[in-house]
Amino acid sequence: MTPTPVGMRCPECSRQSTRVTTAQTFLRGAAPVVTYALVAINVAAEVVELATGGKLGGAGGTLVTNGALSRATVNNGEVWRLVTSGFLHAGLLHLLFNMVSLYIVGGILEPAVGHVRFAVIYFVSLLAGSFGALVAQPQGLTLGASGAVFGILGAAAVVLHSRGIGVMQSGLGIWIILNLVLSLRPGISIGGHIGGLIGGSVVAYLMVEAPRRIRMPAFAPWLLSAVLCGAAVAGSIAISGSVS
């Protein structure tokens, strides 16, 4: 036996380096091009929003009028708002907060799960967030990428846990809890945040954790994610039929 910093090991084992898994491990891999593309689309949408009458410190303009989300508009058949609302923001500060979070968490999560899985997680989270926003807010317009951002936060927590990294120890758990508390402020879509968080967490579990625990065909996580998308859209249409 050979003495090592971690105790007595056999000569063969002592010559092998032990791989330590940390949150930084996620950063190794291909560049998060989907994250970059999403940030670029959101920024471009803000530029167009300002050019069509939007405000630096609040929502407004033609793009918001035609793209923000509400029960009344979805009930009127404008289902595309479930997606477009996730790329519009109420001013530069709103955009900045969401894009910084997307850039940081997306830059960690996307290399860990792959480009396509990350894109699926993001868009399911966006639709789940739209559904949650409509449930919690019968009146008024909702916009912003925060539902999708909460979704990738939840997904990152699932992936960290699946790799044996403590969510609270990593700081991600504190970040999620703090943002949920801040979501209780007036004017913030708590329903959109919770809906996105749940949607992203569920899809990440289907993509990453479920195949390790349950014997299933390779296409099953993708099919179930599509079903979740459909359920979010159907639920949004159904809840919008009861305009208060």
C-alpha positions in Angstrom: 0.0 0.0 0.0 1.2 3.5 -0.8 0.3 6.6 1.4 -1.4 9.4 -0.6 -3.2 12.6 0.4 -6.5 10.8 0.4 -5.3 7.8 2.4 -3.6 4.4 1.7 -4.0 3.1 -1.8 -2.6 0.2 -3.7 0.4 1.0 -6.0 -1.6 0.8 -9.2 -4.4 3.0 -7.9 -1.9 5.6 -6.5 -0.6 6.1 -10.0 -4.0 7.0 -11.3 -5.4 10.5 -11.0 -8.9 10.8 -9.6 -11.3 12.8 -11.7 -13.0 15.5 -9.7 -16.4 16.7 -10.9 -17.2 20.3 -10.3 -19.4 22.9 -11.9 -16.4 24.0 -13.9 -16.4 20.6 -15.7 -19.5 21.8 -17.6 -17.5 24.5 -19.3 -15.4 22.0 -21.2 -16.8 21.3 -24.6 -18.1 23.0 -27.7 -19.0 26.7 -27.6 -22.6 27.4 -26.6 -23.7 28.7 -30.0 -27.4 28.2 -29.2 -27.0 30.5 -26.2 -25.2 33.1 -28.2 -27.9 32.9 -30.9 -30.7 33.3 -28.4 -29.0 36.3 -26.8 -28.5 37.9 -30.3 -32.2 37.3 -31.2 -33.4 38.9 -27.9 -31.1 41.9 -28.4 -32.2 42.3 -32.1 -35.8 42.2 -31.0 -35.1 45.0 -28.4 -33.6 47.1 -31.2 -36.6 46.6 -33.4 -38.9 47.3 -30.4 -37.2 50.6 -29.7 -37.3 51.5 -33.4 -41.0 50.9 -33.5 -41.9 53.2 -30.6 -40.6 51.3 -27.7 -39.2 52.9 -24.5 -35.8 52.5 -22.9 -37.3 52.0 -19.5 -40.5 50.2 -20.2 -42.7 48.3 -22.6 -44.2 49.9 -25.7 -44.2 50.1 -29.4 -45.7 48.2 -32.3 -43.7 45.1 -31.7 -44.9 44.7 -28.2 -48.5 45.4 -29.2 -48.3 42.6 -31.8 -46.1 40.2 -29.9 -46.8 40.4 -26.1 -48.9 37.7 -24.4 -52.3 37.9 -22.8 -55.4 35.7 -22.4 -57.4 37.9 -24.7 -54.9 37.8 -27.6 -54.5 34.0 -27.4 -58.3 33.6 -27.2 -58.4 35.7 -30.4 -56.3 33.0 -32.1 -53.0 34.7 -31.8 -51.2 31.6 -30.5 -47.8 32.8 -31.8 -47.6 35.1 -28.9 -46.8 32.2 -26.7 -43.4 32.3 -28.4 -42.9 35.9 -29.5 -43.6 37.2 -26.0 -40.5 35.4 -24.8 -38.2 37.5 -27.0 -39.6 40.9 -26.0 -38.7 43.0 -23.0 -40.0 45.9 -21.0 -36.9 48.1 -21.5 -33.2 47.7 -21.5 -32.8 46.8 -17.8 -35.3 44.0 -18.1 -33.4 42.7 -21.2 -30.0 43.1 -19.4 -31.1 41.0 -16.4 -32.4 38.2 -18.5 -29.6 38.1 -21.0 -26.9 38.1 -18.3 -28.6 35.1 -16.7 -29.0 33.4 -20.1 -25.4 34.0 -21.0 -24.0 32.6 -17.7 -26.3 29.6 -17.2 -26.6 28.8 -20.9 -22.8 28.9 -21.2 -22.6 26.2 -18.5 -25.6 24.1 -19.4 -25.4 23.9 -23.2 -21.9 22.2 -23.3 -23.1 19.8 -20.7 -26.3 18.6 -22.5 -25.5 19.4 -26.2 -26.9 22.0 -28.6 -30.1 20.3 -29.6 -31.1 19.2 -26.0 -30.4 22.7 -24.8 -32.6 24.2 -27.5 -35.4 21.8 -26.6 -35.1 22.6 -22.9 -35.2 26.4 -23.7 -38.3 26.3 -25.9 -40.2 23.9 -23.7 -39.4 26.2 -20.8 -40.6 29.2 -22.8 -43.9 27.6 -23.6 -44.4 26.3 -20.0 -43.6 29.8 -18.8 -46.2 31.3 -21.1 -48.7 28.9 -19.8 -47.8 29.7 -16.2 -48.1 33.4 -16.9 -51.6 33.0 -18.4 -52.7 31.0 -15.4 -51.5 33.6 -12.9 -52.4 36.7 -14.9 -56.0 36.9 -16.3 -55.6 40.5 -17.4 -52.8 42.5 -19.0 -49.8 41.8 -21.2 -46.8 39.6 -20.3 -43.4 39.6 -22.0 -39.8 38.6 -21.3 -37.4 35.7 -21.5 -37.5 35.1 -17.8 -39.7 32.0 -18.0 -37.2 30.3 -20.3 -34.3 31.5 -18.2 -35.9 30.0 -15.1 -36.3 26.8 -17.1 -32.6 26.5 -17.9 -31.9 27.3 -14.2 -34.1 24.3 -13.2 -32.5 22.2 -15.9 -29.0 23.1 -14.7 -30.0 22.1 -11.2 -31.2 18.7 -12.5 -28.0 18.1 -14.4 -25.8 19.1 -11.5 -27.6 16.7 -9.2 -27.3 13.9 -11.8 -23.6 14.4 -11.8 -23.2 14.3 -8.1 -22.8 18.1 -7.5 -24.7 19.6 -4.7 -27.2 22.2 -6.0 -27.1 24.3 -2.9 -23.3 24.0 -2.6 -22.8 25.2 -6.1 -24.7 28.3 -5.4 -27.3 27.6 -8.1 -30.0 26.7 -5.5 -29.6 30.0 -3.7 -29.8 31.8 -7.0 -33.1 30.1 -7.9 -34.6 30.7 -4.5 -33.5 34.4 -4.4 -35.0 35.0 -7.9 -38.3 33.3 -6.9 -38.5 35.5 -3.8 -37.9 38.6 -6.1 -40.6 37.3 -8.4 -43.2 38.1 -5.6 -42.8 41.8 -6.3 -45.7 43.6 -8.1 -45.4 43.6 -11.9 -43.4 40.4 -12.0 -44.9 37.3 -13.6 -44.5 34.8 -10.8 -46.6 32.3 -12.8 -44.3 32.6 -15.8 -41.2 32.0 -13.6 -42.7 29.0 -11.9 -44.0 27.5 -15.1 -40.7 27.9 -16.8 -38.8 26.4 -13.9 -41.1 23.3 -13.8 -41.0 22.9 -17.6 -37.2 23.1 -17.8 -36.7 20.8 -14.8 -39.0 18.1 -16.2 -37.4 18.2 -19.7 -33.9 18.0 -18.2 -35.0 15.0 -16.1 -36.4 13.3 -19.2 -33.3 14.0 -21.3 -30.6 13.3 -18.7 -31.8 11.4 -15.6 -34.7 9.3 -16.8 -32.8 7.2 -19.3 -30.4 6.2 -16.6 -33.2 5.0 -14.2 -35.8 3.8 -16.6 -35.4 1.4 -19.6 -36.9 3.4 -22.5 -36.4 3.7 -26.3 -33.9 6.4 -27.3 -36.7 8.5 -28.9 -38.9 8.5 -25.7 -37.4 11.6 -24.1 -37.8 13.5 -27.3 -41.4 12.3 -27.7 -42.3 13.2 -24.1 -40.7 16.6 -24.5 -42.9 17.2 -27.6 -46.0 16.0 -25.6 -45.1 18.5 -22.9 -44.8 21.3 -25.5 -48.2 20.4 -26.8 -49.7 20.3 -23.3 -48.4 23.8 -22.6 -49.9 25.1 -25.8 -53.2 23.3 -25.3 -53.3 24.5 -21.7 -52.6 28.1 -22.7 -55.4 28.0 -25.3 -57.8 26.4 -22.8 -57.1 28.9 -20.0 -57.4 31.8 -22.4 -60.9 30.8 -23.2 -61.9 32.0 -19.8 -61.1 35.7 -20.2 -61.9 37.6 -17.0 
